[in-house]
Amino acid sequence: MASSILHEIRQPLFSIKGYVQMLLLEAHKSGKVDERLVKVHELVEDLERRASSYLDFSRDPDDQMIPLDINDPIRGAVRMFQHRVDKLRVQVHLELASGLPPVRGSFSLLQQVLVNLLQNAVHALQDRDFSEPRHIWIRSRLGDSGKQVEVLFADNGAGIRAEHAGKVFEFFFTTKAVGEGTGLGLAISQEIVQAHQGELRLWDAAEWDCSAAPRPTTVFRMALPVLERG
């Protein structure tokens, strides 16, 4: 489903990007650059990159699938977001198990899934007062069966309202303000994980095994099959 939707929106994206670039050029000439135009241009380019990456993968998934340590795309995603989390005083806790068996996947797309989760977590945290603790936890571990590698991704932001919990993976569903989200990130992330024969879902925050405060309000669980040795 993601491929057909992205194909449909790609051409309008090109047109929007072209018009925005023309407006930015005129603004530069006049010396009055509207930051809102800059933001729109950044959002369009981001969506365009995501669309291209996923469409390339959907056309020939085997070409991008390699054995990898799930901790590598986790660290890559955190590095990409380090400046923003530092600016917002968000503490990122990496609890990554060592010696995990490899999974078979696309590094760039799994990293994109984690970037999408980071974006949502940061958005949920940014409205908290600076005097209140802001935390993101990322755990990797071997599943109980030994056949899956799991990533638990949590934050102590505003949480997801009960009436929204069943919709977060729907295409174009978003609770963000206009201009702050497309409603595609989680939907595409779920399809990427499913294309890896895995699962991405909301997890019960009450099951988070931590007695210390603060506790997470939102937890996502990603599970990927362990690479079988041939």
N, C-alpha and C positions, 0 to 999 in steps of 0.2 A: 504493500500500500504506500509506503514512504516513497518508493521510486516514482510511482505514477504522480503523486502529489508534487514531488520536487521537480519532475519534468514539466508539470503544468505551470509552476510558479517561476521557473527559471527565466523564461522570456520576459515576463513583466519585470522581473528583477533587473535584467539588463537595461530595460527601458528606464526604470526608476533611477538606476545608477547613472545613466547617461544624463538625464535631466538634472539630477543633483549636482553632477560634476560641472555642468554648464552654469548652474546658479552659483556654485562656489567660485568658479572662474570670474564671473561678473562681480561677485562680492569682493574678491581679492583686488580687482581692478579699481573698485570704488573705495577700498580700504575699510569696508564695513562687513566683516565676516560674522555671520550669525552662527553661534555655537550649536544651535539646534540643527542647522544644516549639516554641520560636521558630524554630529551624533547620528543623524539619519544615514549619512554616507558610511560611517563605521558599521552600523547595524546591517546595512545592505551588503557590504563587503563580507561581513562575518557570515551571514546567511548564505551568500554565494559560495564561500569557501566550504561551508558544511555540506551544501548541496553537491558540489563537485566531488568532494571526498567520498560521500556516501554513494553517489551514482557510479563512480569509478569502481568502488568495492562491489556494488550490486551486479555490475557487468561481468566481473571476473574475480570473485572472492578468493579463489585458491591462490591467485597471483600475489595477494597481500598477506596470506596466512602463514605465520612462522611460529616456531616454538619460542615462547617468551616467559619471563618471570613477571607475574602480574604486578610485582612491586615497582617495576620499571615505569610503566605508564602512570602509576600512581604518583611516583616522585616527579615525573615530567609534568603532570597536570598541576601539582602544587608549585613547582618552580614557575610555571607560567602565571600563576595567580599570587605569587609571593608579595609583589609590590602592593597589590590591592588589599590583601588581608592585613599587611603591616599598617597601611594607611588607616584602615578601619579598626585597628587594634583587635583583630581576631586571632585567637590562639589556635593553631592547627596542631593537633596531636596525632602523630603517626605511630601506630601500633602494628608494625609490619612483621609478620612471622618470617623467620629466615629458613632457608632450605626447603621452600615450598616446591612441589613438583611443577613442571612447566605446563602452561596451557597453550593451545594453538589459536593464534589470533592475529588481528591487524593491530600493530602498536598504535598507529595514528588514530584509528577509530575507537579503540578502547580508551585511549587517552582523552579523546573527545567526549566520550560518555562521562568520564570523571570530571572533565572541565564543566560539562553541563550541570552535574551535581554540585560542583563548587559554586557555579554562578547562582544556582537556586539557593544554596545555603547562605552565601554572602548577602543576597537580596533579603532573605528572611532575617538576617542579623543586623542589617545596616540601620534599621529604625530603632534599635535598642539604645538606650542612653549609654553614653561612654562610661558612666559609673557602674554599669551592669556588665557582668562577664559575658564575653562572646567567645564561643568555642565551636570548633569543628573537629570531629574525631574520624579518623580513617583507619580501619583495621583490616588486615588480611590474615587469613587462617585457612587451614585445611578443614573441610567439612567432616562431619562425624562419620560419614560412610567411607571417607578416604578417596572418593571418586570425583569430588568437586573442590575447587578453590573458591573461597568466599571472600567478598569484600563488603564490609559493613561501613556505611557512610552516614554520619550523624551530625546534627547541629542542635543548638539550644535556642533557636530562633522562635518566631511566633507560632510555629507548628502548622499543621494542615488541618483545616476544619473538617469535621466528620462528613459533611455533605459534599466536600470536594475530594475526599480520599479515593472514591471510585472513578474520578474523572481525570486524575493527574496525568495519565498516560494517553489521553485522547488528543488527537490532532487539533491544534488551534485553541485548546483550553488553556487559559492563563488567568491568574488573579492579579497580575502585574498591571501597572498603569500603562496607558497608551504610550508607545515608544520605548518601553522598557523590556518588552518580551514579545516573542512571536507565537508562543504556544506550540512550538515544534520540538524543543530540546528534549523533553522527557519521552515524547512519543517516538522520535527517531532513535533516541538512546535505547529504548526497549527493543526496537526492531534490530538495532545493531547487535545487541546482546543475544537476541533470539537467533540471528544469523550465525552466531558463534555457538549455537546449540546450548545456550545458557538461559538464565532467567534474571530479570530485574524487577523487583517489586518493593512496595512499601512493607516495612517490617515493624512489628509491635515494639514501640519504644520501651514498654514495660519490661521487655525481655533483655534489655541492655544490662549486662552483668557488671554494674559499678555501684558501689555503695556510697561513694563520695559525691557531694554536690559540686557544681550543678549537673543535673542529669539531662540527657538529650530529649528534645521534644519531637524530633523527626528522624527516622532512620530508614535508609534504603539498603536493601540487600541485593548484591549482584553475585551470582554463582555461575562459574564456568567449569566445564568438564576438564578433568586432568587429561593431559596428553597421553594416550596409550602408546606404550613402546612397541614398535613393530618387530 
